[in-house]
Amino acid sequence: MSTPTAGVPILRLGDVLVTGVLNELDDRSARAFADELTARITADEARGVLIDISRLELIDSFVARMLTELTTMARLLGARVIVAGMRPPVAITLVELGLQLSGVETALNAEQGMASLGWHQNRQFPEGAASDAVR
């Protein structure tokens, strides 16, 4: 795991990087985050990136632009990006401000985003445990 100067952890799960935006980033922190994420995509040969924004309660044009630019940079490096966990107030604010996340794929939550990137968790049950319990 790596923690860039922006203070945003970036985890690696196979060939997918998982990160999140927990709060508003200023210009300097956003640039540091973008630099670290693109460096990790290259170094880890990541083919996918999941950016979880489920803790982000507000969005403005700067954050929307940052997400769009991060997606473009990652695509240029050969990685697919999915932004997951957008809250309804954030979606409403984007529409009200007339902002579009052009080229940004979204998923309802991190699990769906990871599945879209082709990463699936195998659920294994201890011997003797009833698999019917999860149904």
N, C-alpha and C positions, 0 to 999 in steps of 0.2 A: 504494500500500500504506500502511496505517496501523498504527502500533503504539500501542495504548492504554496507559494507566498500569499496567495489569495485566501488560504485557509480552507480550501475546498478539497476534501479527500477524493482520490481517484483509485478505485479498486479494479483489479483485473480478475475476471471469471472466464477462463479459457481464452478465447480470442475476442472477448467483449470487455470494454471498459465501462464501469458504472460510476457515475458521479451525480452530484445534485447541487442545486442552487438553494441554499437555506435561507438566504436573506438578500437584501439589495446589495449589489456590488457597485463600488465606485469605479471610475474609469481605470485607475491604476490596478485595482484588484481584478477587474474584468480582463484586462490585458494580460496580467500574470496568469490568470486561469486559462485563457486561450492559449498562451505560450506553452504552459505545462501540458494541457490536454493534447495539443498538436504534437508536442515532443513525445508524449507517451504513445500516441497512435503510431508514430513512426518506430519508436524503440521497441514496442510490444507487438508490432505488426498486427494491430487490432483491425478486425473487419467490421466491428460494430461498436457503437457508443450509445449508452442509455444515460440521458440526463433527466433525473427525477426532480420535478419542480413542485411536488405535492406539499411542501412546507412553505412555498411562496404564496403569500396572501395578497400581495399587490403586484402589479406589473405596470411598467411605464414604457415609453418608446425606447429608452436606452436598453432596458433588459430585452425587449422584443428584438431590437436590432442585434444585440449581442448573441441571442440564440440563433438568429438567422445567419449571422456571420460565422459562428462556430460550426453550424451545419454545413455551410459552404466550404469552409476550410477542411473539415473532416472528409467531406466527399472528394475534394481534390486530392486528398491523401489516401483515398480508396476505402474509407470507412463509411458505413451507413449510420445515421444518427436518428434516434427516436427520443422525443421529449415526452415524458410520461408524468401522469398525475396532475394535470392541470385542473385546478378547482373552478367550479362554476363562476365565482366572482371574477376570477382572472380572465376567463373566456369572455364574460360580459364586458369587462373593461376593454379588452382588445377590440371588440366589435364597436363599442361606443367611441373609442378613440380613432376608429378607422384603420387600425393596424392589422397587418396580415403577416403571418409567419410563413412567407413564401418559401416553398421547398422544404419546410420542416414537417417531418412525419410525427404524428402524435399517437399516444396510446392512453387508455383510461387509467392504467396503473402500471407500476414497474413490472409486475409479473407478466402482463400482456405485452409490454414493450420487449421484455427479454424473449418471450415466445416468438414475437415478430422477427427478432434477430436470430432466431433458430436455436436459442439456448433453452433447454428444457431440464428441469430438475427431475431426476428419477426418484420416485418415492419407493423406498425399500422398507419392508416390514420385517421385524424380527421373527424368527421361526416360531410358529405357534400363535402369532398375533393375527387377529381377524382383519382382513383387508376390507371387510364390509363396514367397519366402523367409520371409515371416511366417506362413505357414500351418503 
